[in-house]
Amino acid sequence: MNEVESQLNEFAAVGINHWKASVAIRERFSMSEGQKERFMDDARIIGLKDVILISTCNRTEIFGRTQTPGVLVELLLKHSDGDQEAFDDLGFMLSGALAVRHLLRVAVGLDAQILGDLQIIKQVKEAYDYAHSLGMVDGTMHRLMQFVLRTHKRSRTETDLASGAATTAYAAVQFARKKLGSFKDKHILLVGTGKIGKITCKNLLSLGASNVTLLNRSLKRAERLGSRFQLPVAGFESLSDHLKKADLVIVATGADFPIVGMKYWKDLEESNQKVVMLDLSVPRNIDPKFADHPLVELVNMDQLTETTEEACRRREENVPLVEAIIDEELANFRIWLSEQRVVPTIRALNDKLHDIRVRELERFKNRITEESQEQVEMLTRRIVNKIVAYSIDHLKEHHESPEEITKVVHSMFKLKPEASRTD
């Protein structure tokens, strides 16, 4: 195994997602903000330095640098309600290039429930920013994320993977309109005004909904969205009243318990009005028992079918193009890893040449005027930097077999052995 493959093998990905696990299983592995924080604390304690945790409605996945992926699984089980048996049956564990490729596929939307979902890259960025804020991302992981973001950008600019409207929120609204026939004169209750809630709200209004009430735990947050679209808002304390008159209820919050719990069962009986309920949350925010209510048609994430078939077909046609981009960027990342083998030599050469420059300037310091010293300093620095730049290009061109060329450079300039450096 060469050095680059050895470096790649430091990457690992573990998790559970929509491909095998139902929403009931996924919600057991999902993590609250507090659980995420404790997960990262424990990761740091056991010596992990690079960990990115992605927890969304469709997946809970951990990407990190470790040669023992099982450690990430242990942390996942410790800080969620998932169990070993379920993970063994439905989870995954990847190492090396397969783990890196998986992260790239997730970021561009190839691994999403709805192909090319635009939300997933935002979720990946947020997971990265969170890890970075905790000091859990080093230079190599940071560089990999640059490749991730570039791969995503290329998938959007060089292919039609994102063509058409095929997000989860859009699919949910299309499903509801099909069931209700039209949104005209329908009372719609949207619970949750986070990212999915905002997108859902836009989609509802674009498809003719006018009677939409927004509910949110934070009334101020609901009011901001309400003022934007001139919609009424309410607090959770009025949920019962709004349920009684709703034709459509869409719940999309980050709560880890059912917002619409069994205490509202009788409210719906009293209304004697049929209602479509869409639960876009994981963990589920509508008690699954409502599926047995005679007046309720309850649909969760897994039951939503793709309603934009034409858009989906166009996206599928672009999958090979996106896979080719992933192949290219993975190859570019390999090259970058390979180039890092000559970085110590580049740094040592840079230090050596600048050290020579400084010592020579010191010798002639008294022979030049004080006014000229700044110009001479600038001129000599530029000369050295240009010499180093040419050397860097040459060293990087030989990154695949750097031993001989670095040996020559070390001998020629009498560079200190890498082991003696303390960078």
C-alpha positions in Angstrom: 0.0 0.0 0.0 1.5 3.4 -1.0 1.5 6.4 1.2 -1.5 8.1 -0.4 -3.7 5.1 0.1 -2.5 4.9 3.7 -3.6 8.5 4.2 -7.0 7.8 2.5 -7.5 4.8 4.8 -7.5 7.3 7.7 -11.0 8.4 6.6 -14.1 6.6 7.8 -17.9 7.0 7.4 -20.6 5.2 9.5 -24.3 5.8 9.9 -27.9 4.9 9.0 -30.1 6.4 6.4 -33.3 6.2 4.3 -32.0 3.5 1.9 -32.5 0.7 4.4 -34.0 2.2 7.6 -37.6 3.2 8.0 -38.4 6.5 9.7 -39.2 4.7 12.9 -35.6 3.4 12.9 -34.0 6.6 11.8 -35.6 8.6 14.5 -34.1 6.3 17.1 -30.6 7.2 15.7 -31.3 10.9 15.3 -29.6 13.3 17.8 -30.8 16.4 19.6 -28.5 19.4 19.9 -27.5 18.2 23.4 -26.7 14.7 22.2 -24.6 16.1 19.3 -22.6 18.2 21.8 -22.0 15.3 24.1 -21.0 13.1 21.1 -18.4 15.6 20.0 -17.1 16.0 23.6 -16.6 12.3 23.9 -15.0 12.1 20.4 -12.4 14.7 21.6 -11.8 12.9 24.9 -10.9 9.6 23.1 -8.5 11.5 20.8 -10.4 12.0 17.6 -9.5 15.3 15.9 -11.6 15.3 12.8 -15.3 14.4 13.1 -18.3 15.7 11.1 -21.7 14.7 12.3 -24.7 14.9 9.9 -28.1 14.4 11.4 -31.1 15.1 9.2 -34.6 13.7 8.7 -33.2 11.1 6.3 -29.8 10.2 7.8 -27.6 10.2 10.8 -24.0 9.8 9.6 -20.6 10.4 11.0 -17.6 11.2 8.9 -14.1 11.3 10.5 -10.5 10.4 10.4 -9.8 7.1 12.2 -8.6 3.7 11.2 -11.1 2.1 13.6 -14.6 3.1 12.3 -16.1 1.0 15.0 -15.3 3.7 17.5 -17.6 6.1 15.6 -20.4 3.4 15.8 -19.9 3.1 19.5 -20.2 6.9 19.9 -23.3 6.9 17.8 -25.0 4.2 19.8 -24.0 5.9 23.1 -25.5 9.2 22.2 -28.6 8.2 20.4 -31.5 5.8 21.1 -30.2 3.4 18.4 -29.1 -0.1 19.3 -26.4 -2.4 18.0 -28.8 -5.0 16.4 -30.5 -2.3 14.3 -27.2 -0.8 13.2 -25.8 -4.2 12.3 -28.9 -4.9 10.2 -29.5 -1.5 8.6 -26.4 0.7 9.1 -23.2 1.0 7.1 -19.5 1.4 7.8 -17.0 2.5 5.1 -13.3 3.2 5.1 -10.7 4.9 2.9 -11.6 6.0 -0.6 -15.1 4.5 -0.2 -15.8 6.8 2.8 -14.5 9.9 0.9 -16.6 9.0 -2.1 -19.7 8.6 0.1 -19.3 12.1 1.5 -19.0 13.5 -2.0 -22.1 11.6 -3.2 -24.1 12.8 -0.1 -23.0 16.4 -0.7 -24.1 16.5 -4.4 -27.4 14.8 -3.7 -26.8 11.4 -5.3 -27.5 9.7 -2.0 -30.6 11.8 -1.2 -34.1 10.4 -0.9 -35.1 12.8 -3.7 -32.3 12.8 -6.2 -30.3 16.1 -6.3 -32.0 17.5 -3.2 -30.7 21.1 -2.8 -31.0 21.0 1.0 -28.4 18.4 1.6 -25.3 20.6 0.8 -26.6 23.1 3.3 -26.8 20.4 5.9 -23.3 19.2 5.1 -22.0 22.8 5.4 -23.7 23.2 8.8 -22.2 20.0 10.1 -18.8 21.1 8.9 -19.2 24.6 10.5 -20.3 23.0 13.7 -17.3 20.7 13.9 -15.0 23.6 12.9 -16.4 25.8 15.7 -15.5 23.0 18.2 -12.0 22.7 16.8 -12.7 19.3 15.4 -11.4 19.9 11.9 -7.8 20.0 10.9 -6.0 21.1 7.7 -6.6 17.9 5.8 -10.3 17.7 6.6 -10.6 21.4 5.8 -9.0 20.8 2.4 -11.3 17.8 1.7 -14.3 20.0 2.4 -13.0 22.4 -0.3 -13.1 19.4 -2.7 -16.6 18.6 -1.5 -17.9 22.1 -2.1 -16.2 22.2 -5.5 -17.7 18.9 -6.5 -21.2 20.2 -5.5 -20.7 23.4 -7.5 -19.5 21.5 -10.6 -22.5 19.1 -10.3 -24.8 22.2 -10.5 -23.0 24.1 -13.2 -21.9 21.3 -15.5 -25.0 19.0 -15.3 -28.8 19.3 -15.0 -28.9 17.3 -11.7 -30.7 20.1 -10.0 -33.2 20.7 -12.8 -36.9 20.9 -11.9 -38.5 21.1 -8.5 -38.1 17.8 -6.7 -37.3 18.6 -3.0 -39.0 16.8 -0.1 -41.0 19.9 0.7 -42.2 20.3 -2.9 -43.2 16.6 -3.1 -45.1 17.0 0.2 -47.1 20.0 -1.1 -47.8 18.3 -4.4 -49.1 15.2 -2.6 -51.4 17.4 -0.4 -52.8 19.2 -3.5 -53.5 15.9 -5.1 -55.4 14.7 -2.1 -57.3 17.9 -1.5 -57.9 18.7 -5.2 -57.1 22.3 -4.7 -55.8 24.6 -1.9 -58.5 27.2 -2.7 -60.6 27.9 0.4 -58.7 25.2 2.4 -57.6 25.9 5.9 -53.9 25.0 6.1 -51.9 24.8 9.3 -48.1 24.8 9.0 -46.3 23.9 12.3 -42.6 24.9 12.2 -41.0 27.8 10.4 -37.5 26.5 10.1 -35.8 25.8 6.8 -38.2 23.1 5.6 -41.1 25.1 7.0 -40.1 28.1 5.0 -39.7 26.2 1.8 -43.0 24.4 2.3 -44.7 27.8 2.9 -43.3 29.2 -0.4 -44.5 26.1 -2.2 -48.0 26.3 -0.7 -48.4 29.9 -1.7 -47.0 29.3 -5.2 -49.6 26.6 -5.8 -52.6 28.7 -4.8 -52.9 28.4 -1.0 -54.1 31.6 0.7 -55.5 30.5 4.1 -52.3 29.4 5.8 -51.6 29.8 9.5 -48.1 29.5 10.9 -47.4 28.0 14.3 -43.9 27.9 15.9 -42.5 27.4 19.3 -40.8 30.8 18.9 -43.6 33.3 18.1 -41.0 35.9 16.9 -39.6 33.5 14.3 -43.1 32.7 13.0 -43.9 36.4 12.9 -40.8 37.1 10.7 -42.0 34.6 8.1 -45.7 35.7 8.6 -44.8 39.3 7.9 -42.9 38.3 4.8 -45.9 36.6 3.2 -48.7 38.5 5.1 -49.8 35.3 6.9 -51.4 35.0 10.4 -49.3 33.4 13.1 -50.0 31.7 16.4 -48.3 30.0 19.4 -48.4 26.3 20.3 -51.0 27.1 23.0 -53.6 27.6 20.3 -52.7 24.3 18.4 -55.9 22.7 19.5 -58.2 25.4 18.1 -56.4 25.4 14.7 -56.4 21.6 14.4 -60.2 21.6 14.7 -60.7 23.7 11.5 -57.7 22.5 9.4 -58.0 20.7 6.1 -54.3 20.2 5.9 -51.7 20.0 8.7 -48.0 20.0 7.9 -45.5 19.6 10.7 -41.8 20.3 10.2 -40.0 21.1 13.5 -36.8 20.0 15.1 -38.6 18.7 18.2 -37.6 15.3 19.5 -41.2 14.4 20.5 -44.7 14.4 18.9 -45.9 18.0 18.7 -49.3 16.7 17.7 -49.8 14.1 20.4 -52.7 11.9 21.4 -54.2 14.6 23.6 -55.5 16.2 20.4 -57.3 13.0 19.3 -60.7 14.2 20.7 -60.3 17.7 19.2 -60.4 16.1 15.8 -63.4 13.9 16.7 -65.2 17.1 17.8 -64.4 18.9 14.5 -65.9 15.9 12.5 -63.8 17.2 9.6 -61.4 15.1 7.5 -57.8 16.3 7.6 -54.6 15.4 5.7 -51.6 15.4 8.0 -48.0 15.4 6.6 -45.2 14.8 9.0 -41.9 16.1 7.6 -39.9 15.6 10.8 -37.5 13.0 12.1 -38.1 12.1 14.9 -41.7 12.2 13.9 -43.7 15.1 15.2 -47.2 13.6 14.7 -48.0 10.6 16.9 -48.1 7.6 14.5 -51.3 6.4 16.2 -53.2 9.2 14.3 -52.9 6.9 11.3 -55.8 5.0 12.9 -58.0 8.0 13.4 -61.1 7.8 11.1 -60.8 11.4 10.1 -57.1 11.6 9.5 -54.9 10.6 6.6 -51.4 10.6 8.0 -48.3 10.6 5.8 -44.7 10.6 6.9 -41.5 11.1 5.0 -41.2 7.5 3.9 -44.7 7.4 2.4 -44.2 10.5 0.2 -43.8 9.4 -3.4 -42.0 11.5 -6.0 -44.6 13.6 -7.7 -42.3 15.3 -10.1 -41.5 12.2 -12.2 -40.3 14.1 -15.3 -37.9 16.2 -13.3 -36.6 13.1 -11.6 -36.1 11.3 -14.9 -34.0 14.3 -16.2 -32.0 14.1 -13.0 -31.4 10.4 -13.3 -30.0 11.0 -16.8 -27.3 13.2 -15.3 -26.2 10.7 -12.7 -23.3 9.3 -14.8 -22.0 12.9 -15.5 -22.0 13.6 -11.8 -20.3 10.3 -10.9 -17.6 11.3 -13.4 -17.1 14.6 -11.7 -16.9 12.8 -8.4 -14.2 10.5 -9.9 -12.3 13.5 -11.1 -12.4 15.4 -7.7 -11.5 12.2 -5.8 -8.5 11.9 -8.1 -7.6 15.5 -7.5 -7.8 14.9 -3.7 -5.4 12.0 -4.1 -3.0 14.3 -6.0 -3.3 16.9 -3.2 -2.5 14.2 -0.6 0.4 13.0 -2.7 1.8 16.6 -3.0 1.8 16.9 0.8 4.7 14.5 0.9 7.0 17.2 -0.5 5.6 20.0 1.7 8.2 19.5 4.5 10.9 19.8 1.9 9.3 22.9 0.4 9.1 24.5 3.9 12.7 23.5 4.7 13.9 25.0 1.4 12.0 28.2 1.9 13.4 28.6 5.5 16.9 27.8 4.3 16.9 30.4 1.4 15.4 33.1 3.5 17.9 32.4 6.3 20.7 32.9 3.7 19.0 36.1 2.5 18.8 37.5 6.1 22.4 36.6 7.0 23.7 38.2 3.8 21.7 41.3 4.3 23.0 41.5 7.9 26.6 41.5 6.5 25.9 44.5 4.2 23.6 46.3 6.5 26.2 49.0 7.3 27.1 49.5 3.7 23.7 50.8 2.6 21.7 53.8 3.7 18.8 53.4 6.0 16.5 54.6 3.3 17.7 51.9 0.9 17.4 49.0 3.4 13.6 48.7 2.9 14.0 48.5 -0.9 16.8 46.0 -0.7 14.8 43.9 1.8 11.8 43.8 -0.6 14.0 43.1 -3.6 15.9 40.2 -2.0 12.6 38.7 -0.6 11.1 38.8 -4.1 14.1 37.0 -5.6 14.1 34.3 -3.0 10.3 33.8 -3.3 10.6 33.4 -7.1 13.4 30.8 -6.7 11.2 29.0 -4.1 8.2 29.1 -6.5 10.1 27.4 -9.3 11.3 24.8 -6.8 7.8 24.2 -5.6 6.6 23.6 -9.1 9.4 21.1 -9.8 8.9 19.3 -6.5 5.1 19.0 -7.1 5.7 17.6 -10.6 7.6 14.7 -8.9 5.1 14.2 -6.1 4.4 10.6 -7.2 8.0 9.6 -6.5 9.4 12.3 -4.3 12.1 10.3 -2.5 14.9 10.8 -5.0 14.2 14.5 -5.8 13.8 15.5 -2.2 17.0 13.7 -1.4 18.8 15.7 -4.0 17.3 19.0 -2.7 18.2 18.1 0.9 21.7 17.3 -0.1 22.2 20.3 -2.3 21.0 22.9 0.2 22.1 20.9 3.3 18.6 21.0 4.7 17.9 19.7 8.1 16.3 16.2 8.3 12.4 16.4 8.5 12.5 14.6 11.9 14.3 17.6 13.4 11.6 20.0 12.4 8.9 21.0 14.9 6.3 22.6 12.6 
